[in-house]
Amino acid sequence: KVISSVGMRGVLEALQPQFERATQHKLMITFGTAVPLQRPIDEGAAFDVTILTPPLAEELAKSSKVQAGSAANVAKSGIGLAGRKDATALDIGSADALKRALLAARSVAHSKEGQSGVAAVKIMERLGIAEEMKPRIVIETRPGGSVTAVVEGKAELGFALLSEIVSVPEVRLVGPIPGDLQSYTAFAAGVSSSTKDAAAARSFVE
């Protein structure tokens, strides 16, 4: 049983059949936003492997939910903008271009608690357009919701991890956030302290 940040969905969906063919184990994967995912784990939800941000993995190790020393950084992803598949290509290759694109959009989605949502708020503040954008912001609480909002037509653009955008064929990757506005989210996989098959859990992380 794997509890994972939605930012790893594309990777894990590709990895799942390979792992299941190579071993006798079947994966049951629950995807969500990293911070809310930690709550059921803290409350005792059963799992074998969790993939969250490194600080959350460290917290789980300190509270003995994850085996000490088992957490391993497995990936990192930058932030990007998702757009409609049929939309005209946008230039967001510089801070000024990104600012123009955001101000021209009728609606822009970002997650409420996900890493990309936190980054989106900071990006708009640094661009000096946070107040101007407020009426057009669609705040998403669903895992991967900012990309889903673009698919559903609820938002013209969506801030999300690059890994979330490229794994959804119904949207276009407008581009990565440019220059020093860019930030990266790492993912760490940890083995549960209460797993009944630590060897299988470790082999999945490897």
Steps between C-alpha positions, in 0.01 A plus 500: 500500500651826382391846614647755262497864404309552175818654359631144460189363325645486147817327621321247720239413238786419262693311769206298635472237221878461489518439876203263497647297213842479667367402844209309652361821648205715394496873565207687652580869459321790665584841352446832669657833590802452725391696810144355522641151435707521815192541718353149459849353543534690829159362597610140436414425136671180384760519223824333387667789315428872500635755254478856630727803523826443695394717800176301537690171465738618774206587727358151448838348586516707821153379598603139416240467221784451248806284568797710608753528219261358237402829334667551163464793262369350176399798283464874468282716281482867410185710466326565168183636346236276345278633222220371284609263225335710229623837629749716314857446621610753763843639568592482870875485443572808713353661811342776290350250257359291786351813656330593171364148453354487851343845473347407164340181635136507606563235770805334656487196728738393773480252785407608850760296691726340239859609444414653162222705660735643761746581219226659284407747773865602543551533123204736462617702801847534351352606167301767685162374374363310801217747571412541133479123453282424806161522320623258234657236725337157522619327818497121468484254788493188280829312451633619164199729490661797329569285192154342523346850514665579164372172351148580625511855365474651848838672458689629200840435659613290794813507714621146568808287532647424158464130580125548548454693175691273261316189622159641397457478120190725499705812584792683346818579691522876445850486646704493818505805727799709383823603668525559872121485536534122458512271801525124538312247708681183602331170581622252759385140530488347847422147622230463765611393848200267514527340154458123498744462210790744538703322230226553240459863608873563470517330160223729375688810620817371330 
